[in-house]
Amino acid sequence: PPLTEERRKELVKVVRRIDEEYKVSIRNIRRDVNDFLKSLKKDGEISEDDFHEPQDQVQKITNEYIQLADQACQEKEKEILEF
């Protein structure tokens, strides 16, 4: 049977929750990498300059994947809400 409007809205909520969980996991990976870089800097294995460049790259990658997750979420919401 076709989905009711109420069921479609419930599915959109599920999609948004999954999207948020995905973004949290991306941010956790960023935090882990940054912590690793901080430990290398603290131990003197990398310099200040070598610390900031990878950190900036990690942030760019994080932003890119969060944007991809948002796009996928919007596309899925649109697909679910189509009648």
C-alpha positions in Angstrom: 0.0 0.0 0.0 1.2 3.6 -0.6 2.7 5.4 2.4 0.5 7.9 4.2 1.6 11.4 4.8 2.1 10.7 8.5 4.3 7.7 7.8 6.4 9.8 5.3 7.0 12.4 8.0 8.1 9.7 10.4 10.5 8.4 7.8 11.9 11.8 7.3 12.6 12.1 11.0 14.4 8.8 10.9 16.5 10.0 7.9 17.4 13.2 9.8 18.4 11.2 12.9 20.7 8.9 10.8 22.2 12.0 9.2 23.0 13.5 12.5 24.5 10.3 13.8 26.7 10.2 10.6 27.8 13.8 11.2 28.7 13.0 14.8 30.8 10.1 13.8 32.6 12.3 11.2 33.3 14.8 14.0 34.5 12.1 16.3 37.1 11.0 13.7 38.2 14.6 13.3 38.6 14.8 17.1 40.7 11.6 17.2 43.0 12.9 14.4 43.4 16.2 16.1 44.2 14.5 19.4 46.8 12.4 17.6 48.4 15.5 16.1 48.4 17.2 19.5 50.2 14.2 21.0 52.8 14.3 18.2 53.4 18.0 18.8 53.6 17.5 22.5 56.2 14.7 22.1 58.2 17.0 19.8 57.8 14.7 16.7 56.3 17.5 14.6 56.8 21.2 14.5 54.2 23.9 15.0 53.9 24.4 11.2 53.6 20.7 10.6 50.8 20.6 13.2 48.6 23.3 11.6 48.7 22.2 8.0 47.2 18.6 8.6 44.8 20.1 11.1 43.5 22.4 8.3 43.3 19.6 5.9 41.3 17.4 8.3 38.9 20.3 8.8 38.4 20.7 5.1 37.7 17.0 4.7 35.3 17.1 7.6 33.4 20.0 6.1 33.3 18.2 2.7 31.8 15.0 4.2 29.3 16.8 6.4 28.1 18.7 3.3 27.8 15.4 1.4 25.8 13.9 4.3 23.5 16.9 4.3 23.0 16.7 0.5 22.2 13.0 0.7 19.7 13.7 3.5 18.0 16.4 1.6 17.7 14.1 -1.5 16.3 11.3 0.5 13.8 13.6 2.2 12.6 14.9 -1.1 12.3 11.3 -2.4 10.3 10.2 0.6 7.9 13.2 0.5 7.1 12.8 -3.2 3.6 11.6 -3.8 
